[in-house]
Amino acid sequence: IFCSNHEYKRGFPFNMYMVDLEGKGMVKISRDKGFDAFPMFSPDGKKIIFASNRNNGGTRDTNLFIADWVE
């Protein structure tokens, strides 16, 4: 799991992606117009946590989101 802005010429937004263990099969797992970054899984793999400035009311605030991971 990683974040990148590789799809966007202007360098923004950042979204989260996953690849398999061989580095193939890239899948986009977030689709926000802002900043989704620093993703990681809980030790048991049941939750994902990431930083994002989504839903910040137009401020520069960045929040941490913890969500259940469902495949």
C-alpha positions as CSV (number, residue, x, y, z in Angstrom):
1,I,0.0,0.0,0.0
2,F,1.3,3.4,-0.9
3,C,0.2,6.9,-1.9
4,S,1.1,8.7,-5.1
5,N,0.2,11.6,-7.4
6,H,1.4,9.9,-10.5
7,E,-1.9,10.2,-12.4
8,Y,-2.0,14.0,-12.2
9,K,0.0,16.4,-14.3
10,R,-0.3,19.2,-11.8
11,G,1.0,17.0,-8.9
12,F,-2.2,16.9,-6.9
13,P,-4.3,15.1,-5.6
14,F,-2.6,12.2,-3.8
15,N,-4.5,8.9,-3.6
16,M,-3.8,5.5,-2.2
17,Y,-2.9,2.4,-4.2
18,M,-2.0,-1.2,-3.7
19,V,0.2,-3.6,-5.6
20,D,0.7,-7.4,-5.1
21,L,3.9,-8.8,-3.6
22,E,5.6,-8.7,-7.0
23,G,4.8,-5.0,-7.5
24,K,2.2,-5.7,-10.1
25,G,-1.6,-5.4,-10.3
26,M,-1.8,-1.8,-9.1
27,V,-5.3,-0.9,-7.8
28,K,-6.4,2.6,-6.8
29,I,-8.1,2.4,-3.4
30,S,-8.9,6.1,-2.7
31,R,-10.5,8.6,-5.0
32,D,-10.4,12.0,-3.3
33,K,-9.7,15.4,-4.8
34,G,-7.4,16.2,-1.9
35,F,-4.6,14.5,0.0
36,D,-4.8,10.9,1.1
37,A,-1.4,9.7,2.4
38,F,0.7,7.7,4.8
39,P,-1.5,4.6,4.7
40,M,-0.8,1.6,6.9
41,F,-2.6,-1.5,8.1
42,S,-3.1,-2.5,11.7
43,P,-0.9,-5.4,12.8
44,D,-3.9,-7.9,12.4
45,G,-4.7,-6.5,8.9
46,K,-8.3,-5.7,9.8
47,K,-8.0,-1.9,9.8
48,I,-6.4,0.8,7.6
49,I,-5.2,4.1,8.9
50,F,-4.3,7.1,6.8
51,A,-3.9,10.9,6.9
52,S,-6.2,13.0,4.8
53,N,-7.5,16.5,4.3
54,R,-10.8,15.3,3.0
55,N,-13.9,16.9,4.6
56,N,-11.9,19.7,6.2
57,G,-14.2,22.5,5.2
58,G,-11.7,24.2,2.9
59,T,-9.1,24.5,5.7
60,R,-5.6,23.0,5.6
61,D,-6.4,20.6,8.5
62,T,-5.3,17.1,8.1
63,N,-7.0,14.3,10.0
64,L,-6.3,10.6,10.7
65,F,-8.9,8.1,9.5
66,I,-9.2,4.6,10.8
67,A,-11.5,2.3,8.9
68,D,-12.3,-1.4,8.8
69,W,-10.5,-3.1,5.9
70,V,-12.8,-5.1,3.7
71,E,-11.5,-7.0,0.7
